[in-house]
Amino acid sequence: MKYNTSAFRRKILFSFAVTLLSLSNLVTAQQQEAYVENPVAYVNPFHGTAPLTDPDFIGYKPPEGWRVWAGLTYPGATLPNAMVQLSPITQYGSGAGYEYEDDEILGFTHTNKGHWNLCHIPILPIAENASVPFKSSFDKETENASAGYYSVYLNDYKVKVEVTSTLRAGFHNYTFDDNSAHTILFDLGRANHHVDEWQLRQTGRKTLEGFQRTGGDKVYFSVELSEAISELQQVNPNTDKGYAILNLKASPNPVTLKIGLSFVSTQNARENLQQEIGTKTFAAIHQAAEKTWSAVLSKIQVSGGSQKEKELFYSSLYRSMQWPALRSDHNGEFTDAQGTVQNKGFRYYTNPSLWDTYRNKLVLLSLLSPEVTGDIIQSLIDRGTQSGFMPTFFHGDHAAPFVTQAYGKGITNFDVKKAYEQLLNNAYKEGGTRPHIAEYIEKGFISDPDVVNPHVETKAKAGVSKTLEYAYDDYSLSLLAAALNDDNHAKDLAARAKNYKNVFDPETHFMRGKLEDGLFISPFDAEYPYYEYMYREANAWQLSFFVPHDMKGLVGLYPSEQAFEQKLDLLFTLPWNPNHIARNVSGFLGQYCHGNQPDHEAPFAYYFINKPEKSQHIIDTLLEDYYGVGPTGLAFSGMDDAGEMSAWYVFAASGLYPLSPADNEYLVSLPVFDRVKWNLGRNSLEISKEGISRTLKQIQYNGKTLDGYFIDQEQLMLGGDLKLNVE
């Protein structure tokens, strides 16, 4: 679907008349569409790879040379939370290495995330006479991708490339037009970060091994080829200008290249390859990848909805399940944060992107892959063992809600006492993962300096964001303390959770920065965005509704519910100033920014003044217009951030949202589908809507009318029927 420019030029008006549907579109219960049985068929890995180009949608005219972040995803082959992400690269130093609008492929790399890093071990089949710079044009018509598979035809080198993968190994299949010469480039001097060193050596007639190091990432690999090596040429070896060219003996058959990865050793890489691929064919590995993805995606089934909605839903679910990435080998070994090889009986994973993903994506992971979740937490604990602090990511201390919600779901395959000990250190000790924690404990807020004429990139403490986020982290940790019978810390942390009130300005009704003496910073422009001054990647509008653990308390700070409603209305209707430009803050609905994460809870705030229909209008607008946008229908309104943007779609489209993830309860909204079935454990929860409007009036769980708009984790797991009655 093409993006409708006019839809975004208008102010969003809050008129919620009942929508009348033609009788031809109505179906009886007996005529209801069956649940999707093959969700893999709806996965489009290209979602999130295209750019945003329309200034009206972006919110401003991008400066010359800017590519507005609109997903930063990759289309290549991977499995859920795998070590390997085998994907084409079109531009080094870019978010995921792949930009949809590019028409040249530079190689196929084996690690990815979408955050300007990784993209290790570029390999590219080339023509015998190819020369620097190595690259090939391609036509979009020859490019295909699905869950666990990618293919393309390289025009300049006249070879069809197909790739698929396992957890720790990649499988390349090259069909050359010219079988008189088969040549493969190992472009080991390149990755998304500067390459510090690399090595490649031939170990047999058809085998090679080596490594590539970028900063702290040292990736070992082992390669098996279907044809014998006739020559291995290395140019500027072990430098960032170097590469290797592999010539194979001529053969009429397609060339297969199997590669195992390891972050421990080449021996482990070879073992990973043998254990996961061995003598299996490309078709068998591709089929196994599809089966794996089908099992995961089928845990949420939908019925009804449009083709676009089903594609966006399952593509978003697919994207939500890719990060964190596995870092331990088939034999259990991994390299820890100190560089020591360990084997501790759990699967070792990268750090999750906690600032982004604690809001929804890690909740989704906990529901669908509880064993993986426990191992991820144990990996965090392992990294925190030496310092005594549990690692965080970028901003805030959101390991607290992550661990708390997982433990509340009954996930116990991690050392909860050690996790709690580290999280307490985070919450009380300076020098760890909560900067300025001493000031926060003393004053109940974090200040910012008095800066004359601050600008978008002014360096400071982001005091408002930290205060609000620490308050939520305190609340989350208080729940874990209570669950572990630590009443003293539970009480203290619960009290600290009210610190959000200390940055609330009762005159302007904004969360507002303070100086060290407690005075509000002045002058004050609520619309101006900052990266680190007062706010983190946000403005005052976008942070002033972030109190997910105490929304009733936030409403109570206003003179009336009507005053809160009017303020919230303005959040979604006050036009964005096109002169306010921050690169990763884009895709606005009024002042609300769906293209970045800090205000993703705000659309649900109307529920707390008993106006769910207003929230539903905003949710529906975002689902319809802020995903699958642009001329290609493949852009997001902002960066996917390791699956957070995708997970927001999955939850909102399915009718459940973890507003306060630590609480293990879900705010109920109207799904975009006729029915949604959550298949968790032994039971299934079926969500269905009675009526044709988008105004929620009543929720029935297993025949009993609920008091309010939430269901809890126990109800979700027990399953049954959740019927949504509308006007």
BELWO-V474431 format. One record per residue. SS is DSSP state (~ for helix, > for strand, _ for the rest). PHI is phi as a letter, one per 30 degrees, with the letter a starting at -180 (* if undefined). D_CENTER is the distance of its C-alpha to the mean C-alpha in Angstrom with 1 decimal. Layout:
# BELWO-V474431
SS,PHI,D_CENTER
SS,PHI,D_CENTER
This chain:
# BELWO-V474431
_,*,23.1
_,d,24.1
_,d,23.0
_,c,25.9
~,e,26.6
~,d,29.1
~,d,26.7
~,c,25.0
~,d,28.2
_,d,29.6
_,d,29.1
_,d,27.6
_,c,30.6
_,c,30.6
_,c,32.9
_,b,32.1
_,d,34.9
_,d,34.8
_,d,33.7
_,c,36.4
_,c,35.6
_,d,38.2
~,d,39.7
~,d,38.8
~,c,35.1
_,d,35.9
_,b,35.8
_,d,37.5
~,e,36.0
~,d,37.8
~,c,36.3
_,e,32.7
_,d,30.4
_,d,29.4
_,d,26.0
_,e,23.9
_,c,25.1
_,b,23.3
~,d,19.6
~,e,19.1
~,d,21.4
~,c,19.0
_,d,16.0
_,c,15.9
_,d,13.7
_,d,14.9
_,d,12.8
_,j,11.0
_,c,13.5
_,d,16.3
_,d,17.2
>,d,18.3
_,b,22.1
_,d,23.7
~,e,24.7
~,d,25.3
~,d,21.8
~,e,20.3
_,j,22.8
_,a,24.8
_,d,26.2
_,d,24.2
_,e,26.4
_,e,27.8
_,i,25.6
_,d,22.2
_,c,19.5
>,d,17.4
_,d,13.6
_,b,12.6
_,k,9.4
_,h,10.2
_,c,9.3
_,b,12.1
_,c,14.5
_,d,15.9
>,d,16.7
>,a,14.8
_,c,14.9
_,e,12.6
_,h,11.6
_,d,14.4
_,d,16.1
_,c,16.7
>,b,14.7
>,c,17.8
>,b,17.3
>,d,19.6
>,b,19.7
_,c,21.3
_,a,21.1
_,d,20.8
_,i,19.3
_,c,16.8
_,e,13.1
_,c,12.5
_,i,16.3
_,b,16.5
_,b,17.5
_,e,18.7
_,d,21.8
_,d,23.2
_,b,26.0
>,b,26.4
>,c,24.7
_,c,25.3
>,l,24.3
>,b,21.9
>,c,19.9
_,c,18.6
_,b,15.6
_,a,12.3
_,a,8.9
_,j,8.9
_,b,10.4
_,i,14.1
_,b,15.0
_,i,15.9
_,h,17.2
_,d,20.1
_,h,23.3
_,d,23.8
>,b,26.3
>,b,28.0
>,d,31.1
>,b,33.6
_,d,37.2
_,e,40.1
_,c,41.1
_,d,37.7
_,b,37.6
_,d,35.4
_,d,33.0
_,d,31.5
_,a,29.6
>,b,30.1
>,d,29.8
_,a,28.4
_,c,28.6
~,e,25.7
~,d,28.0
~,c,27.9
_,c,24.1
>,b,22.7
>,b,19.4
>,b,18.5
_,d,16.6
_,i,17.8
>,a,20.1
>,b,20.6
>,b,24.0
>,a,25.8
>,c,29.4
>,d,30.1
_,d,33.0
_,d,34.5
_,c,34.6
_,h,35.3
>,b,33.1
>,c,30.7
>,c,27.6
>,b,25.8
>,b,23.1
>,b,21.6
>,a,20.5
_,c,20.7
_,d,18.8
_,b,20.7
>,b,22.6
>,c,22.5
>,b,25.2
>,c,26.5
>,b,29.3
>,c,31.3
>,c,34.1
>,d,36.3
_,d,38.8
_,c,41.2
_,c,41.8
_,d,44.4
_,a,41.8
>,b,38.3
>,b,36.6
>,b,33.1
>,c,31.6
>,c,29.8
_,d,28.5
_,d,27.9
_,d,28.5
_,b,25.2
_,a,21.5
_,d,18.9
_,c,20.6
_,e,24.4
_,d,25.9
_,d,28.3
>,a,30.0
>,a,30.1
>,b,32.5
>,b,33.4
>,b,36.5
>,d,38.1
>,c,38.8
>,a,40.5
_,e,41.7
_,b,38.2
>,b,35.9
>,b,34.3
>,a,32.2
>,l,30.8
>,a,28.0
>,b,26.0
>,b,25.2
>,b,23.0
_,h,23.4
_,d,22.5
>,c,21.0
>,c,24.0
>,c,23.2
>,c,26.2
>,b,26.8
>,b,29.5
>,b,30.5
>,b,32.8
>,c,34.3
_,d,36.4
_,b,39.1
_,d,41.1
>,d,40.4
>,c,43.4
>,a,42.3
>,b,39.5
>,c,39.7
>,b,37.9
>,c,37.9
_,h,37.4
_,d,36.1
_,i,33.8
_,b,33.1
_,d,30.3
_,c,32.7
_,c,33.4
>,a,32.7
>,b,34.3
>,b,35.8
>,c,36.5
>,c,39.4
>,c,39.9
_,d,43.1
_,e,43.6
_,a,42.8
_,d,42.7
_,c,39.6
_,e,35.9
>,c,34.6
>,c,31.9
>,b,30.0
>,c,28.3
>,b,26.4
>,c,25.4
>,c,23.2
>,a,23.7
_,c,22.9
_,c,26.4
_,a,29.1
~,d,30.2
~,d,32.1
~,d,28.9
~,e,27.3
~,d,30.4
~,d,30.3
~,e,26.7
~,d,27.8
~,d,30.9
~,d,29.3
~,c,26.5
_,c,28.2
_,h,31.8
_,c,34.1
_,d,31.7
_,d,31.6
~,e,28.8
~,d,29.2
~,d,28.9
~,d,25.7
~,d,24.2
~,d,25.5
~,d,24.2
~,d,20.6
~,d,21.0
~,d,22.5
~,d,19.7
~,d,17.1
~,d,19.6
~,d,20.1
~,d,16.5
~,d,16.0
_,d,19.5
_,d,18.6
>,b,18.0
>,c,20.7
>,b,21.6
>,b,24.9
_,i,25.9
_,i,23.9
_,d,24.1
~,e,23.1
~,d,20.5
~,d,19.0
~,d,19.0
~,d,17.4
~,d,14.6
~,d,14.1
~,d,14.2
~,d,12.2
~,d,9.3
~,d,10.1
~,e,10.4
~,d,7.0
~,d,5.6
_,c,8.2
_,c,8.0
_,b,7.0
_,d,9.2
_,c,12.0
>,d,15.5
_,b,18.2
_,c,21.3
_,c,23.8
_,e,25.6
_,d,28.4
_,j,26.1
_,d,26.6
>,a,24.0
>,c,24.5
_,d,23.9
_,d,23.1
_,c,26.9
_,i,27.1
_,c,29.0
>,d,28.7
>,b,28.2
_,b,28.2
_,c,27.6
_,i,27.1
_,b,23.3
_,d,20.5
_,c,19.0
>,b,15.3
_,d,13.6
_,d,12.6
_,d,9.2
_,d,7.7
~,d,9.8
~,d,10.5
~,d,7.3
~,d,6.1
_,d,9.8
_,d,10.4
_,a,9.2
~,d,6.5
~,d,9.0
~,d,11.8
~,d,10.9
~,d,10.8
~,d,14.0
~,d,15.6
~,c,15.1
_,b,15.3
~,d,17.4
~,d,19.0
~,d,15.9
~,e,14.8
~,d,18.3
~,d,18.3
~,d,15.2
~,d,17.1
~,d,20.3
~,d,18.7
~,d,18.0
~,e,21.6
~,e,22.9
~,d,21.6
~,d,23.0
_,d,26.4
_,d,28.1
_,d,27.3
_,i,27.3
_,c,24.0
_,d,20.7
_,d,18.1
_,b,15.6
_,b,13.1
_,i,14.2
_,a,15.7
_,i,17.0
_,b,17.5
_,d,14.8
~,d,15.6
~,d,18.3
~,d,16.6
~,d,14.5
~,d,17.7
~,d,19.7
~,d,17.8
~,d,17.8
~,d,21.5
~,d,22.2
_,d,21.0
_,i,23.5
_,d,21.3
_,b,23.9
_,d,23.4
_,a,23.0
_,d,25.6
~,d,25.1
~,d,28.1
~,d,26.9
~,d,23.4
~,d,25.3
~,e,27.7
~,d,25.0
~,d,23.3
~,d,26.8
~,e,27.3
~,e,24.2
~,d,25.6
~,b,29.2
_,c,29.6
_,d,29.5
_,j,28.2
_,c,25.1
_,c,21.5
_,c,22.7
_,e,24.6
_,i,27.6
~,d,27.7
~,d,31.5
~,d,31.7
~,e,29.4
~,d,31.5
~,d,34.7
~,c,34.1
_,i,31.3
_,a,29.4
_,c,28.3
_,d,30.3
_,b,30.0
_,d,32.9
_,d,35.1
_,c,34.1
_,d,36.3
_,h,34.5
_,d,30.9
_,b,28.6
_,e,24.9
_,c,24.5
_,e,27.1
_,d,26.4
_,a,26.7
_,c,25.3
_,h,23.0
~,d,25.2
~,d,24.3
~,e,20.5
~,d,21.5
~,d,24.1
~,d,22.0
~,d,19.1
~,d,21.7
~,d,23.5
~,d,20.6
~,d,20.1
~,d,23.8
~,e,23.8
~,e,21.2
~,d,23.3
~,d,26.5
~,d,25.4
~,d,25.0
~,e,28.3
~,d,30.0
~,d,28.8
_,c,30.3
_,i,33.4
_,c,33.2
~,d,34.7
~,d,35.5
~,d,31.9
~,e,30.7
~,d,33.2
~,d,32.6
~,d,28.8
~,d,29.2
~,d,31.6
~,d,29.2
~,d,26.6
~,d,28.9
~,d,28.6
~,e,26.6
~,d,30.0
~,d,31.2
~,c,29.3
>,d,30.1
>,c,32.9
_,d,35.2
_,d,36.8
_,c,33.9
_,i,31.5
>,c,28.7
>,d,26.8
_,b,28.7
_,d,29.1
>,b,32.1
_,d,34.4
_,e,35.6
_,d,38.6
_,j,36.4
_,d,37.3
>,d,34.7
_,d,33.9
_,b,36.0
_,d,36.0
_,b,32.8
_,c,30.8
_,d,28.2
_,c,26.7
_,d,26.3
_,d,22.8
>,b,22.5
_,d,20.1
_,b,22.0
_,c,25.2
_,i,25.2
_,b,21.6
_,c,18.3
_,h,17.0
>,a,18.8
_,c,22.3
~,d,24.4
~,e,23.7
~,d,20.0
~,c,20.5
_,d,23.7
_,b,22.3
_,d,19.9
_,b,21.9
_,d,20.0
_,d,22.4
_,a,25.5
~,d,25.3
~,d,29.0
~,d,29.9
~,d,28.2
~,e,30.2
~,d,33.2
_,d,33.1
_,c,34.0
_,e,37.6
_,a,36.7
~,d,34.1
~,d,35.3
~,d,34.6
~,d,31.0
~,d,30.6
~,d,32.1
~,d,29.8
~,d,26.7
~,e,28.3
~,d,28.5
~,e,24.8
~,c,24.2
~,b,27.4
_,d,28.3
_,d,27.7
_,d,25.5
_,d,27.8
_,d,27.3
_,d,28.8
_,c,25.9
_,b,23.5
>,b,20.4
_,e,18.4
_,c,14.8
>,c,16.3
_,a,17.0
_,i,17.2
>,c,19.5
>,b,21.3
_,i,24.1
_,d,22.9
>,d,19.6
>,c,16.6
_,d,13.9
_,d,12.6
_,b,11.5
_,d,10.5
_,e,13.9
_,c,15.6
_,d,13.3
_,d,15.9
~,e,18.8
~,e,19.2
~,c,20.2
~,d,22.8
~,d,25.7
~,e,25.8
~,d,27.4
~,b,30.4
_,h,30.7
_,b,29.5
~,d,26.8
~,d,27.9
~,d,26.8
~,e,23.3
~,d,23.3
~,d,24.5
~,d,21.7
~,e,19.0
~,d,20.8
~,d,21.0
~,d,17.3
~,d,16.6
~,d,19.4
~,c,19.3
_,c,15.9
>,b,14.2
>,i,16.0
>,c,18.1
_,i,20.4
_,e,23.3
_,d,21.3
_,i,19.3
_,b,16.2
>,c,14.7
>,c,12.2
_,d,13.6
_,a,11.4
_,d,8.6
_,d,5.2
_,h,4.3
_,h,2.6
_,j,1.6
~,d,3.7
~,d,6.0
~,d,6.4
~,d,7.0
~,e,9.3
~,d,11.1
~,e,11.6
~,d,13.2
~,d,15.1
~,d,16.4
~,c,17.5
_,j,19.4
>,b,17.9
>,b,15.8
_,d,15.4
_,e,16.8
_,c,17.8
~,e,15.6
~,d,18.3
~,d,20.9
_,h,19.8
>,b,20.9
>,b,19.5
>,d,20.7
>,c,22.2
_,b,22.0
_,d,23.2
_,d,21.1
_,d,21.4
_,c,22.9
_,d,26.4
>,b,25.2
>,b,22.2
>,b,22.7
>,c,20.6
>,c,22.0
>,c,21.4
_,i,24.1
_,d,27.5
>,c,27.2
>,b,25.5
>,c,24.9
>,c,25.9
>,c,25.1
>,b,27.5
>,c,28.9
>,c,32.6
_,j,33.6
_,c,32.5
_,d,31.5
_,c,28.2
_,c,29.9
>,d,29.1
>,c,32.3
>,a,32.2
>,b,30.1
>,c,32.0
>,c,30.8
_,h,33.2
_,i,35.8
>,c,35.6
>,d,34.7
_,d,32.1
_,c,32.9
_,j,29.9
_,b,26.5
>,c,24.6
>,c,24.5
>,c,23.9
~,e,22.4
~,d,25.9
~,d,26.5
~,d,23.2
~,d,24.3
~,d,27.9
_,i,27.1
>,j,29.6
>,c,29.7
>,c,27.9
>,c,29.9
>,c,29.0
>,c,32.2
>,b,32.2
_,d,35.0
